[in-house]
């Protein structure tokens, strides 16, 4: 009889932990959805002239962080216009993170 209580108790603890982690995932995904930059447009991509133009619906100041494919930060700057100079970067694939006010977005950037 005590074995049955043990198994029932173990099953209830397991189910409760699954339910709690599912709630955390739902909360986390809602937070991420609310912080997406509205109207984000980045062009040209791939870049061949050393300049990338980043525009958004609100056009606030943007913090730009660019990482190489190994995750090393290669460029960090703040722009108040749409133009970003990436001529110092060598050809390759990069990850660009754009922060504007409370919103952020991450995109792939290709430089030729």
C-alpha positions as CSV (number, residue, x, y, z in Angstrom):
1,X,0.0,0.0,0.0
2,X,2.8,2.4,0.8
3,X,4.4,1.7,-2.6
4,X,1.2,2.9,-4.3
5,X,1.3,6.2,-2.3
6,X,5.0,6.6,-3.2
7,X,4.3,6.2,-7.0
8,X,1.2,8.5,-6.9
9,X,3.2,11.1,-5.0
10,X,6.1,10.9,-7.5
11,X,3.7,11.1,-10.4
12,X,2.0,14.2,-9.0
13,X,5.4,15.9,-8.4
14,X,6.5,15.1,-12.0
15,X,3.2,16.5,-13.4
16,X,3.4,19.6,-11.3
17,X,6.9,20.3,-12.5
18,X,5.9,19.9,-16.1
19,X,3.0,22.3,-15.6
20,X,5.2,24.9,-13.9
21,X,7.8,24.8,-16.7
22,X,5.1,25.1,-19.4
23,X,3.8,28.3,-17.6
24,X,7.4,29.7,-17.6
25,X,7.8,29.0,-21.3
26,X,4.4,30.7,-22.1
27,X,5.4,33.8,-20.0
28,X,8.9,34.0,-21.6
29,X,7.5,33.8,-25.2
30,X,4.9,36.5,-24.5
31,X,7.7,38.8,-23.2
32,X,9.8,38.2,-26.3
33,X,6.8,38.9,-28.7
34,X,6.1,42.2,-27.0
35,X,9.7,43.5,-27.6
36,X,10.0,43.1,-31.4
37,X,11.0,46.2,-33.3
38,X,8.1,47.4,-35.5
39,X,8.7,47.9,-39.2
40,X,12.3,46.8,-39.1
41,X,13.9,46.9,-42.5
42,X,17.6,46.2,-43.2
43,X,19.0,46.6,-46.8
44,X,21.0,45.7,-48.8
45,X,21.7,42.3,-47.6
46,X,24.2,41.0,-48.8
47,X,26.2,44.1,-48.4
48,X,28.7,45.0,-51.2
49,X,29.3,48.7,-50.8
50,X,30.2,48.8,-47.1
51,X,26.9,50.5,-45.9
52,X,23.8,49.0,-44.5
53,X,20.6,51.0,-44.1
54,X,18.4,50.1,-41.1
55,X,15.0,51.7,-40.8
56,X,12.1,51.2,-38.4
57,X,8.7,52.5,-37.9
58,X,9.7,55.0,-35.2
59,X,13.3,55.6,-36.3
60,X,14.6,56.1,-32.7
61,X,18.4,55.9,-31.9
62,X,19.5,52.3,-32.4
63,X,22.3,50.4,-30.6
64,X,23.9,48.0,-33.1
65,X,26.0,45.0,-32.1
66,X,27.6,42.8,-34.7
67,X,29.0,39.3,-33.9
68,X,30.9,36.9,-36.1
69,X,29.8,33.3,-36.5
70,X,31.9,32.3,-33.5
71,X,30.0,34.7,-31.3
72,X,32.8,37.3,-30.9
73,X,31.7,40.9,-30.8
74,X,33.3,42.7,-33.8
75,X,31.4,46.0,-33.8
76,X,29.3,47.9,-31.4
77,X,27.9,51.4,-32.1
78,X,24.9,53.6,-31.7
79,X,23.3,55.2,-34.8
80,X,20.8,58.0,-35.0
81,X,20.3,57.9,-38.7
82,X,19.6,54.9,-41.0
83,X,23.1,54.4,-42.3
84,X,25.6,51.9,-40.7
85,X,29.1,51.8,-42.0
86,X,30.4,48.2,-42.1
87,X,33.4,48.7,-44.4
88,X,35.8,47.8,-41.7
89,X,34.4,44.2,-41.6
90,X,35.8,41.5,-43.8
91,X,33.6,39.4,-46.1
92,X,31.6,36.8,-44.3
93,X,28.4,36.0,-42.4
94,X,27.6,37.9,-39.2
95,X,24.8,38.2,-36.7
96,X,23.5,41.7,-36.1
97,X,21.6,42.6,-33.0
98,X,19.5,45.8,-33.1
99,X,18.2,47.5,-29.9
100,X,15.8,50.4,-30.1
101,X,14.3,51.7,-26.9
102,X,12.9,48.5,-25.1
103,X,12.7,46.4,-28.3
104,X,15.3,44.3,-30.0
105,X,15.8,42.2,-33.1
106,X,18.5,39.8,-34.4
107,X,19.2,39.2,-38.0
108,X,21.8,37.6,-40.3
109,X,24.1,40.0,-42.1
110,X,26.2,38.9,-45.1
111,X,29.1,41.0,-46.3
112,X,30.7,40.4,-49.7
